[in-house]
Amino acid sequence: MKRVQLGDHTVSQVSLGCMLMGTLTDEPTSARILDAFIDAGGDFLDTADCYAWWTGPQARGGESEAALGELLKGKRDKVFLATKVSAAITDLDAARKAPSAEPYYEGASAEVIRRGIDGSLRRLQTDHVDLYYIHVDDMATPLEETLQALDDVVRAGKVRYIGWSNVWTWRLEQIRALCRENGWTLPIVVQQQYSYLPPRTGARNVAGPDMIAWLQRNPDVTLAAYSPILSGVYEGRTDKARIYQQYEGPETEARLAAVAKVAQELGVTSSQVVLAWLQQSSKQVVPIIGPRTWEHYESYAPAFELELSPDHMAVLDQ
């Protein structure tokens, strides 16, 4: 598996999204996927303290971390472990009924961060996490409070690196400037929705052209790309209306046709082509795969080593 630089570490250029472990993905399947990923050379794991409260009436969040805590016994030193804070739910009943759960996110106050990291470490059964994200940018809490608290948990040895997710590019620049001014720990990873199709309009959770341009000017920041295959859009699942509508535009059909052409020539799936393109297009991009089943994992795995020729890259990039 390809590897990229992240801070003073190298990590696999594919990250395993563990969101559904402990809920929709049962323990034997979770263990099988994790072991296969590690055996393939993968080590970058992604979870969050709120995963996955929405999967059923008994789920409350923290299930993924708790599952990983058990699965990583004897393997913790083999992985680069990332988790997140700020999007745990303060009122589950209200959040389940609301059109958006965001009003019920607990946010990124100093108290939430201090309590959140200790809860995550307890569930993960570890003394530190390698990467700690603000899960959803909190526009209400003063940035200085959030950044000071994150710096504190780094200095306490509970966190190695910090990152931000679901954030506007201008906010990310402001965050980094404040860190430099105050000597606080700089975020070196931004996690956004990103794929081969260009987004139709700007959104806080999607890496658009402005963020890609910003990343090119900030080579010390890595983009962790979630939903890289857009819930099956490249395999014709355009019925996934919400996510597809973010990308449906003048270039969409031509780009889908280019992916299909390359996939047919290589005898692979279109989604595998997209995952390979994301890795080859930039060493700053790490796609996150999120298999719910073993069959899903098997469909992703060929992309770990898939090499697109210069001609194929040219077809995709034209």
N, C-alpha and C positions, 0 to 999 in steps of 0.2 A: 504494500500500500504506500502511496506517495506520502511524504512528510513535509511539513512546513514549520517555519519558525514562529513561535508565540512567546514573546518575552525572552527569557533565557532558556526556554525549553523548545524542543521540537515535538510536534503532535501529529497524529494521522490527519491527512487532508480530507478525511470523511469523519464526521462525528456521528455517534449513535444516539439518537433521540430516544430517551427511556420514558417518555411521558405516560405511556399506557401500561407500563409494568406495574403490577400490583392491583390493577383494576381490570381492564379489558383484555390484557395479556396475562395469562396465568403463569404461575411460578415455573413449571417445567419448560414452557415455551420461552419465557424470559431468560432462564438459565441457558437454554440452547442457543438463543440468539447472541447473548453476551459472550459465551465461550467461543462461538464461531467468529464473532467480530474480533476478539482478542487474538485468536489463532491466525486470522487473516492479516494481522499487523495493526489492527485498530486499537486506539487507546483513549480517544477523546470522547467522553460520555457527557450527555446533557440531560439535566432534569430541573425541577423547580419545586419549591415548597408547597405550591398550590396544586400540583398534579396528583390526581386528575378528578377534582371535585364534581365535575359535570357529567361523569360517566354513569352515574346511577344514584338512586336515593340514599344508599348507604355510604357513598364516597364523600369525604370531607376535605380532601387535600392532604398531602404528605404520604400517600400510599406508594408513590413511585420511589421516593427517598427511602422509605422503610424497606421496600422490596430490594433496592440496590444495597442497602446496608447488609442484608442477609446474603445476597448473591456475591458480594465482593469480599466476603471473609476469605482470607488467604490470597486475595488477588489485588488488594488495594494499591500496592506498589506498582502494579502493572498498568494503571490507568491514570489519565488526567481528568479529574472529576470536576464538573461544573454544575452549579445550582443557582437558584435565583430567589430574590425577595421582592416584595412590594405588591404582588397580585394575589396573595392569600385573601380569602373572603371573610368579611366581618359579619355578614348575615346571610347564611346559606339559603334560608327559605325565601328571602326577598330576592336574592340573586338568581335563583332558579326561575322565578316568575317574571323577572325584568327582561326587557328587550336587549339590554346590555348589562353585564355584571360590573362594569367599570366603576359605577358609583359606590360599589361595595368592596373595592380593593383597599387593603389596609395602608398602602402608601409606603413612602420611604423616609419616615422620620427616624431620628437617631434611636429612639426606643424600639421601633419595629426592627431596625437592623440589628441591634444588640440582641434582642429576643429571638429574632429570626435566625441568625447564624447559629446560636446555641441549639435551637430546635432542629435545624438541619443537620448539625454535627451529631446530635443524639440519634436521629433517625438513620443517618448514614453510617453510624458506628465508626466514626473516624475523628481524628483530632484537628483536621484541617480540610478545606476544599481548595482545589487548585485555582478555580475561577469562580467569582461571585458576581452575579449580574444584578443590576436593578432591572427587574423584569418588565415593568411598564413605567415609562418616565412619569414621575410625579411632579406635576406643574404647581402644586399647592405648597409643598414643603420647600423652604429655602434651600437652594443648592448647597450653600455653605454647610448647613446642618447635615445633609446627606453625605457630602464628600468628607467632612470631618469624621463622621461615624464609620464610613468605609475605611478611611485611613487608620482609624483606631483598631479595627478588627484585623487589618493587615499587620499592623505593628504588634498586635497581640499574638500573631502566629496562627490565627484561625483561618486566614485567607492568604493565598499567594498573589493572585492578580484579580483585578476588577474589570467589569464590563458593563455595558448598557444595552438595553433592548427596547424596541418599539419607541424610537426617539427621532425627533427631527434633526436634520444635519446641523442647523444653526445652534440647536441646544447642545449637541455634541461638541461643537467648537467652543461654546461658552463653558461647558464643563471642563474641557481640557485646559482652557485658559485659566480658570480659577485654580485648578490643581497646580499649575506651574507657579502661579502667583503666591500660593500658600505652602508650597512644598509637600502637597498631598499626593497620594498614590494616583497615578494616571490610569484611566481606563484604556486597555489595549485591545479590547474586542468589542465590536458592535454586532448585535444579533438582530437581523431584520429578515423579513420575507424577501426572497430574491430568487430569480430564475432566469431562463434564457429569453423568455418573452419580455419585452419592455412594458412596464406598467403604463396604463392609460392616463392616470392622473396621480398627483402626489398624494401620499398618505403617510401618517406618522409611522406605521408599522412596515412600510415597504421601502426598500432601497431603490430610489429612483436615480436618474442621471446626476442630480446634484451630489448625492452621497457617493456615487461611484467616482465622480471627479474629485471629491474631497479625499477619498481613500487614496487616490493616486498621488495626492500631495502629502499624504500622511502614511508612508509605508510601514510605520511601526504599529499600525492598527490592522487587525484582521476582521474580515466580515464573516461571521457565522451565518450561513444562509438557511433559514428554515422554510419549509414547504417548497423545496427546490423543484419538485415535479408537479406541483400545483394540483394535488389530489387526483392525479390521473388524467389531467387535461391532455397531455401528450399522447395518451393512448385513446383519445377520443371521448373522454369523460367531460365533455363540455356541459353536461347537465349539472355539474357542480357550479351552479349559477353564481353564487356569491364570489368565489375566488376567480372564476373565469371572467366575470364582468370587470375585474380590476385590470385585466390584460387584453381584453377584446378591443381591437383598434385596427388602423389601416395596415400595420405591418404583420398582424397576427397570422393570417392565412399563409402569407409567404414564408414566415418563419416556421410555422408548423410543417409546411411542405418541405422546407430544407431539412428539418430534423428527420422527417419520414424518409427522405431520399438517402440520407447518410445511414440511417438505421437499416434500410433495406439492403444497401450495398455491403454493410458489415454483418448482416444476419443477426442483429441485436434489436432490443426494443428502443423506442424513441426516448423513453425515460432514462435508459442507460446512456444514451448519447448525451442527453442534457446533463446528467451527473458528471460524465467525462468532460464535457465542454466547460462546466463550471470550474473544474479542477485545473484544466489546461489554460483557461482564459486568464487566470491570475493566481499567483501564489498567495495572494491576500484573501482568497475565498475558500471557505471550508463548508461544503454542503452538509446539512444535517439530515440524515435519513431517519424515519420514524416508523419502523415496521410494527404492525400490530400482531401479525401472524408469522410463522416460520416461512410460509410461502411468499409473504411480502419481502422478508429478508433475502430469500433466494433470488427474488427478482432484482434486488438492488446489487447483490454481491458482484456480478460480473463487471459492474462499472468501476470497481475499486482499481482494476488493472487495465481497463480499456484505454487504448491509446488511439487518438484521432490523428490521422495524417495531416500534414500541412494543407493538402488539397481539401480534405474534409473540413478542416477549420475554416478554410477560405469560403467554402460553401455556406457554412453557418454564419460567418462574420460579414458576408457581403451585404 
